[in-house]
Amino acid sequence: MTHTLHAHSNDITIPFAELDLLNHLTSENEMDGLHEKIQYLQKLAPTHPLLGIAQAYTLFHAKEFSAARQQIELARDKTGDHVRAHLLLGLMSEMEQFQHEAEQHFLTALKLFPGEPIVHRYLAVHYYDRTFHGEAAHHALQYLKKIGPDREGTLMMVDMMQSMPDHDDYVLESLYAILLEIPEHRHDMVFHAIAANNAEMRYDAFCKTLDGEPDEATTARLDSLLSLMVEHSMWAAIHDQSDERMYRKMFTDMCRDLTFRHAGLRSVPLYLSIRSRYWMNRLQHRG
């Protein structure tokens, strides 16, 4: 094979410029950066279809929806279609509360650009907001399959799976296992706080299904969920960088109230163990 590409080849610089611009499209706080990225891509590829769509995003951030729609049509007539055109149209329809219209824009994007993972993300959030939890979980899963396990996508999948009635705990626990394999999560207070909250939701939902005294298997299930909840709460407290150290207070309250209230004397070994581990790890991760 003969090497034909180098650092300044169009096959390298143009896709990078597109990716760089895409990362600035949705933030209204990055307007100066957005204009700079548009100019950079325009210099490399004057007829790139994203350029005109990016101009529409500047109008969108200024709340000029009619002008943004006109700009999208002009851009598509001039340089061709782009997946972000349909996503922006759908986003504006959502903000105007035209949910069916928004859905059609997103589905059109999926039909025309089936290989774009971002379309599944938009559909997942759209359906989740409309409480179509099955559809939301489906598209969150498709998104995750295409991009691979990552922090944001996997957490989104957890939230959407958990919102489904009669969800599969095996799937949720597998997703948490994936999350824990992402190195930066191990010391991320927000991740552990979210995981603790999700475990608490699962615990509460399971408690509501109980009638009478739990049998041995049910007790084991309750203990497992309680342990998971307290475990993540502990790590959120250990790595707490919030201004008021709120995760440390939440952990203290959870240990004191939740374990004893829900598990009684059976919780004493868990309580003593988790408090001991908490202080040992606080010494190792001082902050």
C-alpha positions in Angstrom: 0.0 0.0 0.0 1.2 3.5 -0.9 0.7 6.2 1.8 -1.3 9.0 0.2 -2.5 11.0 3.2 -0.6 13.5 5.4 -1.4 15.9 8.2 -2.7 18.6 5.8 -4.7 16.3 3.4 -8.3 17.3 2.9 -9.4 13.9 4.1 -7.9 14.8 7.5 -8.5 18.5 7.8 -12.0 18.8 6.5 -13.5 16.0 8.7 -11.7 17.5 11.7 -13.1 21.0 10.9 -16.6 19.5 10.6 -16.3 17.7 13.9 -14.9 20.8 15.6 -17.8 22.9 14.3 -20.4 20.2 15.3 -19.1 20.4 18.9 -20.0 24.1 19.0 -23.4 24.0 17.4 -25.6 23.5 20.4 -24.0 25.8 23.0 -25.5 29.3 23.0 -22.5 30.3 25.2 -20.0 29.6 22.4 -21.2 32.0 19.8 -17.8 33.6 19.2 -16.2 30.2 18.9 -19.0 29.1 16.6 -18.4 31.9 14.1 -14.7 31.1 14.2 -15.3 27.4 13.5 -17.6 28.3 10.6 -15.0 30.4 9.0 -12.3 27.7 9.4 -14.5 25.1 7.7 -15.5 27.6 5.0 -11.8 28.2 4.2 -11.2 24.5 3.8 -14.5 23.5 2.1 -16.5 26.5 0.8 -19.4 24.2 -0.4 -19.6 22.0 2.7 -23.3 21.4 3.5 -22.8 22.0 7.2 -21.8 25.7 6.7 -25.3 27.0 5.9 -26.9 24.9 8.6 -24.4 26.2 11.2 -25.5 29.7 10.2 -29.1 28.6 11.0 -27.9 27.6 14.5 -26.8 31.1 15.2 -30.3 32.3 14.4 -31.8 29.5 16.5 -29.7 30.6 19.5 -31.0 34.2 18.9 -34.6 32.7 19.1 -35.2 33.7 15.5 -36.9 30.5 14.5 -38.5 31.7 11.2 -35.2 33.1 10.0 -33.5 29.9 11.0 -35.9 27.8 9.0 -35.5 30.0 6.0 -31.7 29.7 6.3 -32.0 25.9 6.4 -34.0 25.9 3.2 -31.5 28.2 1.5 -28.5 26.2 2.6 -30.0 22.9 1.5 -30.9 24.3 -1.9 -27.4 25.7 -2.3 -25.1 23.0 -0.9 -27.2 19.9 -0.2 -28.7 18.3 2.9 -27.1 17.6 6.3 -28.4 15.6 9.2 -28.2 18.6 11.5 -30.8 20.4 9.4 -33.4 17.9 10.3 -32.3 17.8 13.9 -32.5 21.6 14.2 -36.0 21.6 12.6 -37.1 19.0 15.1 -35.6 20.9 18.0 -37.4 24.1 17.1 -40.7 22.2 16.7 -40.2 20.7 20.2 -39.6 24.2 21.7 -42.8 25.4 20.0 -44.6 22.3 21.5 -45.3 20.7 18.1 -44.3 17.3 19.3 -45.6 15.2 16.4 -44.0 17.6 13.9 -40.7 17.3 15.8 -40.9 13.5 15.8 -41.4 13.5 12.0 -38.3 15.7 11.6 -36.2 13.3 13.7 -37.6 10.2 11.9 -36.8 11.8 8.5 -33.2 12.4 9.8 -33.0 8.7 10.7 -34.4 7.6 7.3 -32.0 9.8 5.3 -28.9 9.4 7.6 -29.3 6.0 9.2 -25.6 5.8 10.1 -25.6 8.9 12.2 -25.6 8.0 16.0 -26.8 11.5 17.0 -30.2 10.9 15.5 -30.9 8.1 17.9 -29.9 10.3 20.8 -32.4 13.0 19.7 -35.1 10.4 19.3 -34.3 8.9 22.7 -34.6 12.2 24.5 -37.7 13.2 22.5 -39.6 10.0 23.3 -38.4 10.1 27.0 -39.9 13.6 27.4 -43.2 12.3 25.9 -43.1 9.3 28.4 -42.7 6.8 25.5 -40.2 4.9 27.6 -39.9 1.8 25.4 -39.2 3.8 22.3 -36.7 6.0 24.3 -34.8 3.0 25.6 -34.7 1.5 22.1 -33.1 4.5 20.6 -30.8 5.0 23.6 -29.6 1.5 23.0 -29.1 2.1 19.3 -27.1 5.2 20.1 -24.9 3.3 22.6 -24.3 0.4 20.1 -23.0 2.9 17.5 -20.8 5.0 19.7 -19.6 2.4 22.2 -19.8 2.6 26.0 -19.2 6.1 27.2 -20.2 8.2 30.2 -23.1 10.2 28.9 -24.6 7.6 26.5 -24.5 4.8 29.1 -26.1 7.0 31.8 -28.8 8.0 29.4 -29.4 4.3 28.7 -29.6 3.6 32.5 -32.2 6.4 33.0 -34.4 5.3 30.1 -34.3 1.6 30.9 -35.1 2.4 34.5 -38.2 4.4 33.5 -39.7 1.4 31.7 -42.3 -0.5 33.7 -41.1 -4.0 34.6 -37.6 -3.2 33.5 -34.9 -6.0 33.6 -32.6 -5.5 36.6 -30.0 -7.7 34.9 -29.8 -5.1 32.1 -29.4 -2.3 34.6 -26.7 -4.0 36.5 -24.9 -4.8 33.3 -25.0 -1.2 32.3 -23.6 -0.2 35.7 -20.8 -2.7 35.2 -20.0 -1.0 31.9 -20.0 2.4 33.6 -17.6 1.2 36.3 -15.1 0.1 33.6 -14.8 3.7 32.4 -11.8 4.9 34.5 -12.9 8.5 35.1 -16.1 7.3 36.7 -14.3 5.7 39.7 -13.5 9.2 41.1 -16.5 11.1 39.8 -18.9 12.3 42.5 -21.7 13.1 40.1 -21.6 9.6 38.6 -21.8 7.9 42.0 -24.5 10.3 43.1 -26.6 9.5 40.1 -26.0 5.8 40.6 -27.0 6.0 44.2 -30.2 7.9 43.3 -31.0 5.3 40.6 -30.5 2.5 43.1 -32.7 4.3 45.6 -35.5 4.6 42.9 -35.2 0.8 42.2 -35.3 0.1 46.0 -38.4 2.2 46.5 -40.1 0.7 43.5 -39.4 -2.8 44.7 -40.6 -2.0 48.2 -43.9 -0.9 46.8 -44.5 -4.4 45.3 -44.2 -6.1 48.7 -47.1 -7.4 50.7 -46.4 -8.7 54.1 -43.1 -10.0 55.5 -40.5 -10.6 52.9 -39.2 -14.1 52.4 -35.5 -15.0 52.3 -35.1 -14.3 48.6 -36.9 -11.0 48.8 -34.8 -9.9 51.8 -31.6 -10.7 49.9 -32.9 -8.6 47.0 -33.6 -5.7 49.4 -30.2 -6.0 51.0 -28.5 -6.0 47.6 -30.3 -2.9 46.4 -29.7 -1.2 49.8 -26.0 -2.1 49.7 -25.6 -0.8 46.1 -27.3 2.5 47.1 -25.1 3.1 50.1 -22.0 2.0 48.3 -22.4 4.6 45.5 -23.5 7.2 48.1 -20.2 6.5 50.0 -18.1 7.1 46.9 -19.9 10.3 46.0 -19.1 11.5 49.6 -15.5 10.4 49.4 -15.0 12.4 46.1 -17.3 15.2 47.1 -16.0 18.5 45.6 -19.3 20.4 45.9 -19.3 23.8 47.7 -21.2 22.7 50.7 -20.0 19.0 50.6 -23.7 18.0 50.2 -22.9 14.5 49.2 -21.1 13.9 52.5 -24.2 15.0 54.4 -26.4 12.9 52.2 -24.2 9.8 52.9 -24.3 10.5 56.6 -28.1 10.8 56.6 -28.5 7.7 54.4 -26.3 5.6 56.7 -28.0 6.8 59.8 -31.6 6.7 58.7 -32.1 4.5 55.7 -30.2 1.4 56.7 -31.7 1.2 60.2 -35.2 2.2 59.1 -35.4 -0.3 56.3 -33.2 -3.2 57.5 -33.3 -2.8 61.3 -30.7 -4.8 63.3 -29.8 -6.7 60.1 -28.2 -3.5 58.8 -25.7 -3.1 61.6 -22.9 -5.1 59.9 -23.4 -3.1 56.7 -23.5 0.2 58.6 -20.3 -0.5 60.5 -18.5 -1.8 57.4 -19.5 1.1 55.2 -18.6 3.7 57.8 -15.2 2.1 58.3 -14.5 2.0 54.6 -15.7 5.5 54.2 -13.2 6.9 56.7 -10.3 4.7 55.4 -11.0 6.0 51.8 -11.3 9.6 53.0 -7.8 9.3 54.3 -6.6 8.0 51.0 -8.5 10.5 48.9 -8.1 13.7 50.9 -9.8 16.7 49.5 
